[in-house]
Amino acid sequence: MSSTLHISPALLVMATVVAIFVVVLPFILGSIAHKKFAVGWKYFWFGALVMLVSQPLTRVPLIEVLQSTVVAPLLHTSITFTWIWVVIQAVTAGLFEEGGRYIGYRLFMSREPKTWAKAVMYGLGHEGLESALLGGGLQILLPLLSVALLSAINLNSLPETSRQAAIQQIASVNAMPFWSPLLVAWGRLWSFPLQVALSVMVLQVFRQRQRRWFFLAVLFHTLIDFLTLALPQAFGQSTAIQLVLNGILCVFGIIGIWIIRRLRKPSNQARAKEESTPF
């Protein structure tokens, strides 16, 4: 048996192209919004900061600590609790991100009109950081880099257990269709209208002075995250499930586009309240 195993060059090339795409795409969309709606880039960075605080710096570490300590025994022994944990993860994602979005509006735009155009750029920045970190980094580059490092070393020099694990990991990557990274790009493409729609929905708390929009945004976000977690939990991780998930994400993305367009022109009453003291 060869002392090294190699990753499919086609898969590596496709993954690299997709990683670059998901990192560059937010800035392309941000540039379009900046020119078309005459809105400043600072709102893009406000959205990115909200995403950073609400997920990587708070919720994600909390979920990981709980899952590796308190929750771990229950996940291994109770199917019922496993599904409860899926619901908890989905609900907290909605609460943390939409709560962060609401606080961001209060902090960063407290003394200025909160407009639809600013909400669009705000949402693009939110998804932009998520796309760069999760899409380009955690979903594509880091897994492939780790496997590429394994394929570059002499596997015979590893202990038997580690060698077999390395062989299985490399084989599982090579078993993926070379086009599989395109699923990541497709998912990220439809995540942008979703995040913008959620930003526009939370905006209505201030423009229409109705708190129900915050809860609608949390509910919408929770539903999307629940399906994303529940389908792999129920049917396992496979290319077929990923295709189904991306189809569902496309449907939600189209709904997001409808929400964005529908809430672009508020009623005269809502417009008059826009500069009022926010909730």
Backbone as CSV, one residue per row, in Angstrom:
resi,resn,N_x,N_y,N_z,CA_x,CA_y,CA_z,C_x,C_y,C_z
1,MET,0.848,-1.199,0.000,0.000,0.000,0.000,0.883,1.249,0.000
2,SER,0.469,2.270,-0.779,1.239,3.511,-0.839,1.279,4.169,0.530
3,SER,2.403,4.835,0.804,2.555,5.505,2.099,1.780,6.807,2.169
4,THR,1.302,7.299,1.024,0.510,8.531,0.999,-0.728,8.337,0.129
5,LEU,-1.771,9.104,0.434,-2.978,9.132,-0.387,-3.212,10.572,-0.806
6,HIS,-3.773,10.756,-1.982,-3.902,12.106,-2.521,-5.367,12.489,-2.693
7,ILE,-5.639,13.781,-2.502,-6.979,14.321,-2.697,-7.190,14.586,-4.179
8,SER,-8.418,14.401,-4.635,-8.765,14.666,-6.027,-8.426,16.108,-6.404
9,PRO,-7.575,16.310,-7.433,-7.233,17.684,-7.859,-8.469,18.476,-8.278
10,ALA,-9.431,17.825,-8.938,-10.643,18.534,-9.369,-11.423,19.065,-8.179
11,LEU,-11.479,18.257,-7.107,-12.175,18.685,-5.895,-11.461,19.864,-5.250
12,LEU,-10.138,19.811,-5.226,-9.357,20.906,-4.645,-9.561,22.207,-5.414
13,VAL,-9.543,22.115,-6.744,-9.725,23.306,-7.581,-11.115,23.890,-7.374
14,MET,-12.121,23.026,-7.402,-13.497,23.497,-7.224,-13.683,24.133,-5.852
15,ALA,-13.128,23.516,-4.814,-13.255,24.050,-3.456,-12.586,25.406,-3.337
16,THR,-11.429,25.575,-3.959,-10.718,26.852,-3.910,-11.516,27.953,-4.591
17,VAL,-12.075,27.631,-5.771,-12.880,28.608,-6.515,-14.094,29.035,-5.692
18,VAL,-14.781,28.057,-5.089,-15.974,28.348,-4.303,-15.622,29.155,-3.053
19,ALA,-14.508,28.817,-2.401,-14.084,29.554,-1.206,-13.841,31.025,-1.534
20,ILE,-13.184,31.267,-2.666,-12.945,32.655,-3.095,-14.277,33.344,-3.394
21,PHE,-15.175,32.626,-4.051,-16.477,33.189,-4.430,-17.268,33.645,-3.210
22,VAL,-17.368,32.785,-2.183,-18.206,33.125,-1.025,-17.586,34.230,-0.172
23,VAL,-16.279,34.442,-0.304,-15.637,35.539,0.422,-15.799,36.859,-0.338
24,VAL,-15.729,36.792,-1.664,-15.807,38.000,-2.496,-17.245,38.464,-2.689
25,LEU,-18.190,37.515,-2.753,-19.592,37.843,-3.041,-20.176,38.936,-2.153
26,PRO,-19.958,38.936,-0.826,-20.533,40.000,0.002,-20.102,41.399,-0.432
27,PHE,-18.862,41.536,-0.868,-18.366,42.849,-1.266,-18.921,43.264,-2.625
28,ILE,-19.187,42.287,-3.485,-19.839,42.589,-4.761,-21.253,43.101,-4.512
29,LEU,-21.995,42.369,-3.681,-23.359,42.789,-3.372,-23.375,44.107,-2.608
30,GLY,-22.411,44.277,-1.689,-22.310,45.541,-0.958,-22.036,46.715,-1.888
31,SER,-21.181,46.510,-2.885,-20.869,47.572,-3.855,-22.105,47.945,-4.668
32,ILE,-22.883,46.929,-5.056,-24.121,47.194,-5.805,-25.090,48.007,-4.958
33,ALA,-25.265,47.598,-3.699,-26.176,48.328,-2.803,-25.674,49.745,-2.547
34,HIS,-24.367,49.896,-2.367,-23.769,51.204,-2.107,-24.046,52.180,-3.248
35,LYS,-23.921,51.693,-4.479,-24.118,52.564,-5.647,-25.592,52.774,-5.956
36,LYS,-26.373,51.695,-5.878,-27.775,51.786,-6.281,-28.624,52.557,-5.281
37,PHE,-28.355,52.368,-3.992,-29.187,52.978,-2.953,-28.496,54.127,-2.226
38,ALA,-27.260,54.448,-2.634,-26.500,55.549,-2.018,-26.428,55.388,-0.503
39,VAL,-26.069,54.207,-0.061,-25.984,53.914,1.370,-24.533,53.629,1.733
40,GLY,-24.108,54.103,2.907,-22.714,53.997,3.317,-22.287,52.586,3.688
41,TRP,-20.987,52.342,3.544,-20.411,51.043,3.884,-20.416,50.782,5.390
42,LYS,-20.554,51.835,6.177,-20.488,51.618,7.628,-21.606,50.693,8.098
43,TYR,-22.752,50.722,7.404,-23.859,49.856,7.808,-23.543,48.389,7.498
44,PHE,-22.751,48.156,6.475,-22.259,46.809,6.172,-21.426,46.292,7.336
45,TRP,-20.523,47.148,7.828,-19.650,46.732,8.932,-20.406,46.638,10.255
46,PHE,-21.454,47.444,10.427,-22.313,47.289,11.603,-22.937,45.892,11.607
47,GLY,-23.439,45.470,10.441,-24.037,44.144,10.334,-23.037,43.038,10.609
48,ALA,-21.812,43.211,10.096,-20.769,42.212,10.333,-20.427,42.130,11.817
49,LEU,-20.367,43.277,12.480,-20.053,43.299,13.911,-21.150,42.613,14.721
50,VAL,-22.401,42.864,14.358,-23.524,42.211,15.043,-23.423,40.695,14.888
51,MET,-23.106,40.244,13.688,-22.955,38.808,13.446,-21.818,38.237,14.298
52,LEU,-20.698,38.948,14.346,-19.540,38.482,15.110,-19.880,38.318,16.587
53,VAL,-20.576,39.296,17.147,-20.898,39.256,18.572,-21.996,38.237,18.868
54,SER,-23.013,38.189,18.018,-24.176,37.349,18.317,-23.936,35.867,18.092
55,GLN,-22.929,35.523,17.277,-22.680,34.101,17.015,-21.281,33.649,17.466
56,PRO,-20.204,33.975,16.752,-18.890,33.420,17.139,-18.420,33.787,18.544
57,LEU,-18.801,34.970,19.040,-18.295,35.403,20.344,-19.211,35.052,21.517
58,THR,-20.450,34.693,21.243,-21.374,34.403,22.346,-22.079,33.049,22.177
59,ARG,-23.007,32.964,21.247,-23.841,31.756,21.151,-23.026,30.502,20.815
60,VAL,-22.161,30.572,19.824,-21.420,29.381,19.388,-20.568,28.793,20.514
61,PRO,-19.752,29.604,21.229,-18.998,29.021,22.356,-19.908,28.440,23.431
62,LEU,-21.028,29.110,23.703,-21.960,28.613,24.721,-22.535,27.251,24.314
63,ILE,-22.962,27.135,23.067,-23.515,25.874,22.571,-22.464,24.777,22.618
64,GLU,-21.229,25.088,22.219,-20.170,24.081,22.197,-19.819,23.596,23.599
65,VAL,-19.765,24.526,24.566,-19.459,24.140,25.949,-20.565,23.246,26.506
66,LEU,-21.813,23.648,26.304,-22.934,22.850,26.796,-22.978,21.471,26.135
67,GLN,-22.719,21.447,24.831,-22.803,20.181,24.101,-21.702,19.207,24.492
68,SER,-20.546,19.733,24.878,-19.433,18.851,25.243,-19.417,18.490,26.727
69,THR,-20.277,19.129,27.519,-20.280,18.848,28.964,-21.651,18.365,29.431
70,VAL,-22.518,19.284,29.769,-23.811,18.955,30.361,-24.685,18.128,29.419
71,VAL,-24.715,18.513,28.147,-25.652,17.914,27.203,-25.160,16.581,26.646
72,ALA,-23.844,16.384,26.593,-23.263,15.208,25.932,-23.860,13.876,26.381
73,PRO,-23.955,13.605,27.686,-24.521,12.298,28.101,-25.963,12.103,27.636
74,LEU,-26.752,13.172,27.660,-28.151,13.076,27.246,-28.284,12.821,25.749
75,LEU,-27.373,13.413,24.971,-27.414,13.218,23.522,-27.115,11.773,23.145
76,HIS,-26.303,11.112,23.953,-25.925,9.725,23.666,-26.969,8.724,24.157
77,THR,-27.849,9.153,25.036,-28.780,8.186,25.647,-30.247,8.461,25.336
78,SER,-30.571,9.645,24.864,-31.980,9.999,24.670,-32.224,10.607,23.285
79,ILE,-32.996,9.902,22.480,-33.378,10.440,21.172,-34.288,11.655,21.359
80,THR,-35.164,11.571,22.346,-36.080,12.688,22.611,-35.307,13.961,22.925
81,PHE,-34.283,13.839,23.799,-33.516,15.042,24.138,-32.702,15.530,22.935
82,THR,-32.267,14.603,22.084,-31.536,15.010,20.878,-32.382,15.963,20.045
83,TRP,-33.672,15.638,19.916,-34.554,16.528,19.150,-34.855,17.816,19.914
84,ILE,-34.942,17.721,21.236,-35.101,18.942,22.036,-33.898,19.861,21.830
85,TRP,-32.712,19.257,21.768,-31.484,20.034,21.571,-31.463,20.695,20.194
86,VAL,-31.996,20.004,19.190,-32.107,20.594,17.857,-32.995,21.835,17.915
87,VAL,-34.123,21.726,18.622,-35.037,22.872,18.766,-34.352,24.010,19.519
88,ILE,-33.628,23.678,20.578,-32.933,24.704,21.367,-31.922,25.439,20.502
89,GLN,-31.163,24.696,19.702,-30.170,25.339,18.837,-30.834,26.279,17.825
90,ALA,-31.957,25.837,17.259,-32.651,26.660,16.267,-33.225,27.925,16.898
91,VAL,-33.845,27.762,18.067,-34.458,28.919,18.754,-33.396,29.920,19.189
92,THR,-32.296,29.426,19.758,-31.248,30.349,20.208,-30.587,31.073,19.039
93,ALA,-30.479,30.399,17.893,-29.927,31.076,16.711,-30.813,32.262,16.332
94,GLY,-32.132,32.032,16.322,-33.044,33.121,16.007,-33.003,34.238,17.026
95,LEU,-32.998,33.879,18.313,-33.002,34.897,19.375,-31.707,35.704,19.389
96,PHE,-30.568,35.021,19.310,-29.291,35.715,19.383,-29.085,36.634,18.180
97,GLU,-29.358,36.126,16.985,-29.087,36.943,15.797,-30.081,38.082,15.644
98,GLU,-31.363,37.797,15.828,-32.349,38.880,15.687,-32.293,39.837,16.874
99,GLY,-31.987,39.291,18.065,-31.766,40.176,19.205,-30.564,41.077,18.974
100,GLY,-29.496,40.500,18.426,-28.314,41.299,18.098,-28.618,42.352,17.058
101,ARG,-29.428,41.974,16.076,-29.800,42.928,15.025,-30.583,44.108,15.615
102,TYR,-31.515,43.792,16.513,-32.321,44.834,17.166,-31.427,45.767,17.985
103,ILE,-30.544,45.183,18.788,-29.631,46.001,19.607,-28.733,46.848,18.715
104,GLY,-28.290,46.274,17.586,-27.460,47.026,16.650,-28.170,48.257,16.115
105,TYR,-29.450,48.109,15.779,-30.219,49.276,15.333,-30.252,50.339,16.428
106,ARG,-30.451,49.896,17.673,-30.523,50.850,18.778,-29.186,51.541,19.021
107,LEU,-28.094,50.796,18.921,-26.774,51.357,19.225,-26.207,52.185,18.081
108,PHE,-26.259,51.641,16.875,-25.547,52.246,15.746,-26.373,53.273,14.984
109,MET,-27.710,53.199,15.104,-28.553,54.132,14.342,-29.557,54.830,15.240
110,SER,-29.175,55.050,16.485,-30.123,55.596,17.455,-30.543,57.021,17.132
111,ARG,-29.644,57.807,16.547,-29.925,59.225,16.315,-30.092,59.555,14.829
112,GLU,-30.487,58.572,14.054,-30.669,58.808,12.623,-31.837,57.988,12.112
113,PRO,-32.419,58.383,10.962,-33.515,57.598,10.392,-33.049,56.181,10.051
114,LYS,-33.875,55.224,10.368,-33.562,53.823,10.068,-34.278,53.465,8.774
115,THR,-33.556,53.519,7.671,-34.172,53.371,6.360,-34.029,51.954,5.817
116,TRP,-34.845,51.679,4.806,-34.816,50.382,4.131,-33.438,50.124,3.531
117,ALA,-32.844,51.138,2.910,-31.532,50.967,2.274,-30.455,50.610,3.304
118,LYS,-30.519,51.257,4.469,-29.554,50.932,5.527,-29.760,49.500,6.018
119,ALA,-31.018,49.077,6.100,-31.306,47.713,6.541,-30.759,46.694,5.546
120,VAL,-30.841,47.017,4.250,-30.299,46.123,3.226,-28.792,45.956,3.407
121,MET,-28.088,47.075,3.566,-26.631,47.007,3.741,-26.278,46.328,5.060
122,TYR,-27.069,46.557,6.061,-26.909,45.938,7.385,-26.992,44.415,7.265
123,GLY,-27.992,43.946,6.522,-28.159,42.517,6.319,-27.053,41.913,5.474
124,LEU,-26.578,42.648,4.473,-25.476,42.159,3.636,-24.202,41.978,4.462
125,GLY,-23.949,42.902,5.377,-22.770,42.777,6.234,-22.895,41.605,7.190
126,HIS,-24.081,41.400,7.705,-24.338,40.278,8.612,-24.024,38.952,7.914
127,GLU,-24.624,38.766,6.745,-24.384,37.528,6.000,-22.977,37.492,5.419
128,GLY,-22.415,38.675,5.134,-21.064,38.717,4.568,-20.037,38.075,5.476
129,LEU,-20.104,38.402,6.774,-19.150,37.800,7.712,-19.427,36.307,7.855
130,GLU,-20.695,35.934,7.923,-21.046,34.520,8.030,-20.570,33.753,6.803
131,SER,-20.727,34.346,5.632,-20.290,33.700,4.395,-18.792,33.499,4.374
132,ALA,-18.043,34.527,4.801,-16.586,34.430,4.790,-16.079,33.425,5.819
133,LEU,-16.667,33.463,7.023,-16.193,32.574,8.094,-16.664,31.140,7.906
134,LEU,-17.975,30.969,7.718,-18.541,29.630,7.636,-18.401,29.037,6.242
135,GLY,-18.827,29.799,5.229,-18.763,29.273,3.874,-17.347,29.072,3.382
136,GLY,-16.548,30.138,3.417,-15.199,30.030,2.885,-14.224,29.333,3.802
137,GLY,-14.396,29.516,5.114,-13.427,28.969,6.045,-13.787,27.616,6.608
138,LEU,-14.810,27.587,7.458,-15.124,26.365,8.196,-15.709,25.262,7.320
139,GLN,-16.480,25.636,6.293,-17.125,24.613,5.477,-16.217,24.068,4.381
140,ILE,-15.260,24.865,3.924,-14.469,24.440,2.762,-12.989,24.357,3.069
141,LEU,-12.383,25.492,3.398,-10.928,25.534,3.450,-10.327,24.716,4.589
142,LEU,-10.820,24.905,5.806,-10.211,24.205,6.946,-10.310,22.684,6.830
143,PRO,-11.491,22.122,6.482,-11.552,20.665,6.325,-10.614,20.145,5.239
144,LEU,-10.563,20.857,4.106,-9.706,20.389,3.026,-8.224,20.554,3.355
145,LEU,-7.898,21.636,4.053,-6.499,21.838,4.435,-6.038,20.746,5.396
146,SER,-6.912,20.379,6.328,-6.538,19.334,7.281,-6.321,18.005,6.573
147,VAL,-7.192,17.714,5.615,-7.046,16.467,4.867,-5.839,16.538,3.940
148,ALA,-5.587,17.716,3.365,-4.418,17.873,2.498,-3.129,17.651,3.277
149,LEU,-3.087,18.117,4.517,-1.905,17.886,5.353,-1.724,16.400,5.633
150,LEU,-2.830,15.708,5.888,-2.742,14.267,6.120,-2.223,13.538,4.890
151,SER,-2.676,13.988,3.710,-2.274,13.310,2.484,-0.816,13.576,2.129
152,ALA,-0.244,14.631,2.734,1.136,14.983,2.401,2.159,14.258,3.270
153,ILE,1.712,13.630,4.352,2.666,12.975,5.249,2.747,11.486,4.930
154,ASN,3.764,10.857,5.442,3.938,9.419,5.286,3.022,8.715,6.286
155,LEU,1.950,8.128,5.768,0.963,7.510,6.655,1.532,6.335,7.426
156,ASN,2.555,5.689,6.866,3.163,4.541,7.550,3.882,4.944,8.828
157,SER,4.155,6.245,8.953,4.840,6.713,10.158,3.885,6.935,11.320
158,LEU,2.576,6.850,11.047,1.582,7.078,12.089,1.270,5.782,12.824
159,PRO,0.846,5.861,14.080,0.340,4.671,14.776,-0.828,4.078,14.006
160,GLU,-1.060,2.801,14.177,-2.071,2.095,13.385,-3.446,2.743,13.474
161,THR,-3.864,3.092,14.701,-5.192,3.696,14.869,-5.296,5.022,14.128
162,SER,-4.264,5.864,14.273,-4.261,7.169,13.609,-4.181,7.003,12.101
163,ARG,-3.421,6.014,11.640,-3.266,5.796,10.204,-4.592,5.389,9.565
164,GLN,-5.314,4.484,10.228,-6.600,4.051,9.690,-7.610,5.200,9.677
165,ALA,-7.570,6.021,10.719,-8.476,7.181,10.772,-8.160,8.163,9.655
166,ALA,-6.857,8.380,9.399,-6.433,9.287,8.332,-6.857,8.761,6.968
167,ILE,-6.684,7.453,6.762,-7.072,6.842,5.489,-8.573,6.992,5.254
168,GLN,-9.359,6.759,6.300,-10.808,6.889,6.174,-11.218,8.326,5.886
169,GLN,-10.541,9.269,6.533,-10.872,10.681,6.328,-10.562,11.113,4.898
170,ILE,-9.409,10.721,4.389,-9.036,11.067,3.015,-9.970,10.390,2.018
171,ALA,-10.308,9.119,2.287,-11.195,8.382,1.390,-12.590,9.009,1.348
172,SER,-13.072,9.487,2.510,-14.406,10.099,2.554,-14.440,11.402,1.762
173,VAL,-13.336,12.147,1.804,-13.262,13.383,1.018,-13.225,13.066,-0.467
174,ASN,-12.416,12.079,-0.861,-12.309,11.714,-2.270,-13.598,11.101,-2.805
175,ALA,-14.436,10.584,-1.907,-15.711,10.007,-2.340,-16.744,11.085,-2.679
176,MET,-16.486,12.309,-2.255,-17.402,13.403,-2.556,-17.345,13.729,-4.042
177,PRO,-18.480,14.036,-4.670,-18.453,14.496,-6.063,-17.619,15.778,-6.170
178,PHE,-16.910,15.942,-7.271,-16.027,17.103,-7.398,-16.820,18.404,-7.363
179,TRP,-18.132,18.327,-7.701,-18.959,19.528,-7.734,-19.599,19.841,-6.381
180,SER,-19.363,19.013,-5.373,-20.034,19.209,-4.076,-19.783,20.584,-3.442
181,PRO,-18.597,21.196,-3.609,-18.438,22.549,-3.049,-19.420,23.567,-3.623
182,LEU,-19.959,23.286,-4.822,-20.924,24.206,-5.410,-22.183,24.321,-4.547
183,LEU,-22.477,23.274,-3.765,-23.625,23.330,-2.868,-23.446,24.412,-1.811
184,VAL,-22.193,24.584,-1.368,-21.901,25.646,-0.397,-22.157,27.008,-1.035
185,ALA,-21.669,27.192,-2.268,-21.871,28.465,-2.969,-23.355,28.740,-3.179
186,TRP,-24.104,27.701,-3.574,-25.542,27.852,-3.795,-26.250,28.254,-2.500
187,GLY,-25.905,27.593,-1.415,-26.512,27.918,-0.131,-26.216,29.333,0.302
188,ARG,-24.978,29.767,0.154,-24.603,31.124,0.535,-25.304,32.153,-0.333
189,LEU,-25.476,31.836,-1.611,-26.133,32.760,-2.529,-27.548,33.090,-2.062
190,TRP,-28.272,32.076,-1.570,-29.645,32.293,-1.122,-29.717,32.761,0.326
191,SER,-28.625,32.666,1.064,-28.603,33.164,2.443,-28.627,34.687,2.478
192,PHE,-28.122,35.328,1.428,-28.094,36.799,1.418,-29.491,37.408,1.418
193,PRO,-30.403,36.997,0.527,-31.754,37.574,0.633,-32.441,37.237,1.950
194,LEU,-32.118,36.087,2.532,-32.705,35.743,3.831,-32.252,36.710,4.918
195,GLN,-30.948,36.944,4.998,-30.429,37.833,6.048,-30.875,39.270,5.837
196,VAL,-30.959,39.693,4.587,-31.448,41.046,4.306,-32.923,41.149,4.687
197,ALA,-33.708,40.119,4.347,-35.131,40.123,4.707,-35.313,40.202,6.217
198,LEU,-34.498,39.458,6.969,-34.589,39.492,8.427,-34.230,40.881,8.958
199,SER,-33.231,41.525,8.365,-32.868,42.883,8.778,-34.000,43.861,8.497
200,VAL,-34.656,43.701,7.353,-35.775,44.578,7.004,-36.965,44.315,7.923
201,MET,-37.167,43.057,8.308,-38.270,42.735,9.231,-38.045,43.367,10.597
202,VAL,-36.832,43.240,11.136,-36.542,43.846,12.442,-36.625,45.370,12.345
203,LEU,-36.289,45.922,11.191,-36.396,47.363,10.976,-37.818,47.862,11.230
204,GLN,-38.808,47.028,10.923,-40.207,47.455,11.070,-40.591,47.702,12.529
205,VAL,-39.824,47.155,13.472,-40.071,47.449,14.890,-39.959,48.953,15.113
206,PHE,-39.032,49.584,14.396,-38.793,51.017,14.548,-39.638,51.834,13.573
207,ARG,-39.775,51.360,12.349,-40.499,52.136,11.346,-42.000,52.097,11.585
208,GLN,-42.527,50.935,11.955,-43.963,50.807,12.180,-44.327,50.774,13.663
209,ARG,-43.279,50.773,14.507,-43.459,50.762,15.952,-44.356,49.582,16.372
210,GLN,-44.013,48.416,15.840,-44.751,47.194,16.169,-43.757,46.101,16.537
211,ARG,-43.814,45.649,17.785,-42.866,44.641,18.269,-43.051,43.278,17.605
212,ARG,-44.232,43.050,17.052,-44.499,41.741,16.451,-43.513,41.410,15.340
213,TRP,-42.947,42.425,14.698,-42.000,42.168,13.623,-40.735,41.493,14.140
214,PHE,-40.346,41.814,15.356,-39.173,41.146,15.942,-39.458,39.655,16.138
215,PHE,-40.620,39.347,16.669,-40.968,37.948,16.925,-41.186,37.181,15.626
216,LEU,-41.708,37.864,14.613,-41.844,37.222,13.297,-40.471,36.889,12.720
217,ALA,-39.512,37.804,12.897,-38.156,37.565,12.403,-37.515,36.387,13.135
218,VAL,-37.701,36.336,14.454,-37.160,35.218,15.243,-37.790,33.906,14.792
219,LEU,-39.099,33.902,14.590,-39.807,32.693,14.165,-39.335,32.235,12.791
220,PHE,-39.205,33.166,11.859,-38.747,32.847,10.499,-37.339,32.267,10.542
221,HIS,-36.466,32.907,11.291,-35.081,32.452,11.434,-35.033,31.068,12.087
222,THR,-35.824,30.880,13.132,-35.849,29.598,13.839,-36.304,28.464,12.926
223,LEU,-37.318,28.714,12.115,-37.834,27.692,11.200,-36.757,27.249,10.217
224,ILE,-36.033,28.209,9.652,-34.974,27.890,8.686,-33.891,27.059,9.355
225,ASP,-33.449,27.491,10.530,-32.380,26.771,11.222,-32.848,25.385,11.678
226,PHE,-34.107,25.271,12.074,-34.618,23.964,12.501,-34.570,22.965,11.348
227,LEU,-35.026,23.373,10.180,-34.998,22.469,9.024,-33.569,22.102,8.646
228,THR,-32.669,23.078,8.732,-31.259,22.827,8.401,-30.640,21.795,9.333
229,LEU,-31.040,21.800,10.595,-30.516,20.849,11.570,-31.298,19.538,11.592
230,ALA,-32.617,19.623,11.401,-33.479,18.455,11.589,-33.338,17.427,10.474
231,LEU,-33.231,17.876,9.235,-33.168,16.916,8.131,-31.915,16.034,8.195
232,PRO,-30.706,16.603,8.416,-29.544,15.717,8.585,-29.660,14.824,9.815
233,GLN,-30.291,15.326,10.872,-30.471,14.525,12.078,-31.387,13.331,11.799
234,ALA,-32.409,13.554,11.005,-33.379,12.497,10.726,-32.906,11.519,9.659
235,PHE,-32.205,12.024,8.636,-31.882,11.181,7.480,-30.380,11.004,7.246
236,GLY,-29.556,11.636,8.089,-28.111,11.489,7.945,-27.519,12.485,6.968
237,GLN,-26.203,12.599,7.024,-25.488,13.503,6.125,-25.227,12.781,4.812
238,SER,-25.741,13.317,3.735,-25.513,12.735,2.414,-25.662,13.828,1.375
239,THR,-25.183,13.549,0.170,-25.314,14.526,-0.912,-26.779,14.783,-1.224
240,ALA,-27.609,13.732,-1.155,-29.040,13.890,-1.437,-29.698,14.847,-0.441
241,ILE,-29.376,14.687,0.840,-29.940,15.580,1.862,-29.451,17.003,1.657
242,GLN,-28.189,17.162,1.291,-27.666,18.500,1.027,-28.384,19.150,-0.152
243,LEU,-28.708,18.356,-1.162,-29.464,18.890,-2.305,-30.859,19.328,-1.870
244,VAL,-31.497,18.524,-1.023,-32.825,18.882,-0.511,-32.754,20.162,0.303
245,LEU,-31.749,20.250,1.187,-31.597,21.440,2.022,-31.370,22.684,1.178
246,ASN,-30.572,22.552,0.135,-30.320,23.706,-0.728,-31.560,24.090,-1.518
247,GLY,-32.401,23.101,-1.858,-33.663,23.422,-2.507,-34.589,24.181,-1.565
248,ILE,-34.638,23.738,-0.304,-35.457,24.427,0.705,-34.933,25.850,0.923
249,LEU,-33.614,25.985,0.993,-33.017,27.306,1.191,-33.347,28.232,0.019
250,CYS,-33.391,27.678,-1.193,-33.771,28.464,-2.362,-35.196,28.990,-2.221
251,VAL,-36.106,28.121,-1.767,-37.502,28.536,-1.575,-37.584,29.657,-0.537
252,PHE,-36.890,29.492,0.589,-36.888,30.529,1.620,-36.237,31.811,1.099
253,GLY,-35.208,31.662,0.263,-34.561,32.839,-0.317,-35.508,33.633,-1.195
254,ILE,-36.322,32.919,-1.968,-37.321,33.592,-2.807,-38.353,34.304,-1.938
255,ILE,-38.758,33.651,-0.851,-39.664,34.312,0.105,-38.991,35.555,0.682
256,GLY,-37.683,35.438,0.970,-36.939,36.583,1.484,-36.942,37.748,0.509
257,ILE,-36.777,37.472,-0.776,-36.803,38.528,-1.792,-38.176,39.202,-1.809
258,TRP,-39.224,38.394,-1.681,-40.576,38.961,-1.639,-40.738,39.873,-0.424
259,ILE,-40.224,39.450,0.737,-40.314,40.266,1.959,-39.569,41.580,1.776
260,ILE,-38.375,41.516,1.197,-37.571,42.722,0.986,-38.326,43.718,0.110
261,ARG,-38.887,43.239,-0.985,-39.618,44.111,-1.908,-40.916,44.623,-1.275
262,ARG,-41.582,43.745,-0.546,-42.868,44.122,0.057,-42.696,45.213,1.111
263,LEU,-41.598,45.186,1.838,-41.382,46.148,2.918,-40.530,47.347,2.493
264,ARG,-40.286,47.460,1.203,-39.447,48.578,0.750,-40.143,49.918,0.926
265,LYS,-41.428,49.975,0.611,-42.160,51.233,0.679,-43.167,51.166,1.815
266,PRO,-42.808,51.731,2.972,-43.735,51.692,4.107,-44.905,52.639,3.897
267,SER,-45.928,52.441,4.668,-47.084,53.331,4.608,-46.684,54.727,5.066
268,ASN,-47.503,55.685,4.746,-47.221,57.064,5.159,-47.121,57.167,6.679
269,GLN,-47.978,56.396,7.379,-47.956,56.429,8.838,-46.624,55.899,9.362
270,ALA,-46.148,54.802,8.761,-44.880,54.228,9.198,-43.733,55.178,8.895
271,ARG,-43.808,55.849,7.723,-42.731,56.772,7.358,-42.687,57.940,8.326
272,ALA,-43.848,58.410,8.749,-43.893,59.532,9.681,-43.309,59.161,11.026
273,LYS,-43.429,57.877,11.394,-42.924,57.428,12.692,-41.443,57.078,12.664
274,GLU,-40.857,57.049,11.467,-39.497,56.539,11.329,-38.509,57.275,12.208
275,GLU,-38.681,58.576,12.329,-37.709,59.358,13.092,-38.151,59.534,14.549
276,SER,-39.205,58.835,14.930,-39.653,58.910,16.321,-38.711,58.143,17.219
277,THR,-38.876,58.318,18.511,-38.068,57.574,19.460,-38.339,56.093,19.312
278,PRO,-37.318,55.242,19.077,-37.537,53.819,18.832,-37.938,53.094,20.101
279,PHE,-38.471,51.876,19.908,-38.832,51.020,21.045,-37.575,50.616,21.788
